[in-house]
Amino acid sequence: MIRILIVDDHALVRAGIRALLQLQPDFQIVGEAADGHEAIQQVQQLQPDIVLMDIGMPGMDGLAATRAIHQNYPQVRIITLTQHENREYVLPALRAGARGYVLKRAPDDTLVRAIRTVAAGETFLDSRIADVVAESIRHQGATPTDPIETLTEREREVLQLLASGKTYQEIADILFISVKTVDFHRANLMRKLNLSNRSELVHFAIKHGLIH
């Protein structure tokens, strides 16, 4: 049996994944978690073979949880299961230790194949993700010298709005995204720019001419 832990902050999503996977005779759902901290606790208690990990969650996000689980429980294999297919999500997940990356809009059999592939010790990438990884490999030698060049257009927008004093809700309204997504971009900004608080972020934005 392949023992599986489902991690997603939406109860309905977890229920749907559980219903799908329970149809497989060699899958056993051993637990669920709604955020990164709970995922780590469940891994410690349940010792699953596979963790299906969402990325954008409140509190500790999926990237931080993936990194912690990979470092402390290397025998547990993690599959990122998310709606995000952009480079700024895919590559950090794989670097954090994910052995698979599947989009939530993929056909049901894709997730089933991913679980069996990763459980067998191999890597599985959704077909839509392969081009993203290939493009990164082609450009891996061209590392930007200026940290701001590592930011995506959306991350620059969030940086500028945060530095201008906007609240998470105001930014979400301006960019037509969720507050959770704003927080995810903020965490990415802090990590990419090696910043630890909002005042450092404001200083960085002023230095690079994003606000005056």
N, C-alpha and C positions, 0 to 999 in steps of 0.2 A: 504493500500500500504506500502511496505517496501522501505524506501528511502535509496539509496546506493551512497556512494562516492568511486570512484576508484582512488587509489594512486599507480602510477608506473612511473618510469622515461622513459619508452619506449612508444612512442605514438602508435606504432602498437599493442603492448600488450594491452594497454588501449582500443583501438578500438575493438580488438577481444573479450575482456571481455564484453564490452558494447553490442556488437552484440549478444553475447550469452544470456546475462541477459535480454535484451529487448524482448526476446521471451516469458518471463514469465509474465503473466497478472498481478501478484501482486507485481512486482518489478518496481521501478522507479529510474532511474539513475539521480541523482540531480547535479552531478558535477564530475570533474576529477582534479587530482593534480599530479605534476611531481617530488615533493620532500617533505620532512617532513615539512618544514616551510610552504609551500603552503597548505599542508594537514591541518595543524592546523588552518590556516586562513579560509579555506573552511568549516571546521567543525564549527567554530565560526559563520560564515555567514549563512550556509545552514542547520545546525542542522540535519544531517542525522541519520538514525537509525543504519546503518551498514557502517563501513569503511573497504574496502579491501586494505590491506597494504602490499606493497612489503618491503623487508628488505634492500637490498643493493641499496642505491640511493646516488647521490652526495649531498654534503652539509649535512643537517640533515638527518640521515638514518632512516629507518623504526622503529628501536627499540626506538630511542630517541623520535620520533614522537608518537609512541604508548604510551610510558610512560607519555608524556605531555598531550595527549588527555585523557588518563585514569584518570589522576589526576584532570584535570580541567573540563572535560565533562564526568563524570562517567556514564551518561545515554546512551552515544554512545558506541556501541559494536564493537569491532575491530576483524577482521579475518586476520591473517597473510596469505598472498598468495605469495608463493615463490618457488624457485627451490631447496632451501637448506633443507636437511632432517637430518643433523647431530645434535648431542646433543648440540654443542656450539651455534647453531642457535635456536633450538626449545625451550630449557629451558629459555633463556633470553627473548624470545618473550612472553612466557606465564607469566613469572615473571613481565614483563613490563605491563601486563594487557590484552593481547590478549585473546579473548574468543573462538577463533577457529584457527586452523592451517591446511592449505590446500596446497598441492604441485601443481605447475603449470602443471605438467604432468599428474595430476589426470583426470579421465573421467569428461566430462562436468557436468553430473548429480551430481557429488560429491560436486562441488562448489555450485550448486543450493540447495542441501540438507543442506550444511553447513550454508548458509545464512538463510534459514528458521529455522534451529535448534537454531542458535545463536540469531536470532530475537525473538525467543520464550523464551529466557532467559536461555538456556542450553549451554553447552560447546560441541564443535565439534572438533575432531582430525581426520585427515586423517589416514586411517588404517595403513599406513606405519610408522606413527609417534607414535602409541600407544606403541610399544616395546621400543622406546627411552625413553618415559616418565616412563614406568614401571621399566626399568633398573635404572633410576635415583632415583626412590622411594626406590628401594631395597638397594641402596648405600648411601642414604641421611645421614646416621649416620656416614659415613666414610669421613669426611671433611679433606682434606690434610692440614698439618700445614705449609708447604712451598708453597708460592704463585705460584712458577714456576710449581708445580705439577698440578695446575688447567689449565695449557695451553695445547692446542692440539698440535700435531706434526707440523701442518701447522703454527700455531701461533708462535711456537718456531723458525721455519725457518724464518718467517717474522721478528721476533724480532732480530734474529742474523744479518739478512741482513740490517735492519734499523740501528742497532747499528754500523754496519761496514761502514755506510755512503752511502749506495746505495740509489739511487732515487727511487720513486714509479715505474717509467717506467722500470728501470733496474731490480727491484724485480719482476715486472710482467713478464718480458722477461725470467728471470731465472726460475721462478716457473710455467711458462705457464698459468698464470691467468691474469685477467684484472686489470687495475689500480684501478678501483672501488672496486674490491675484496681486493686488497692490503690495501686500505684505510679502508675498513670494518674491516679487521683483526687488523689494527693499533688501531682503536677505541676500539675494544674488549680488546686488550692488555692494553691500558691505563686504561680501566675500571677495568679489573681483577686485575691489579697490583697496582691500585691506584696511577698512575703516571700522571703528567700534561704536560710534554713536552719531547722533544727528548733527551735533556741532561740527564734527570732522567732515561730515557730508556737505554741510553748508560751505565750509572753508574750501573744500575740493571744487564745488560748483563755482564759487567766486573766482578761484584761481584759474579755472578753465573757461571763464567767460560765459557760463551758462546763466548766471544771474548777476545783477549789478547792484 
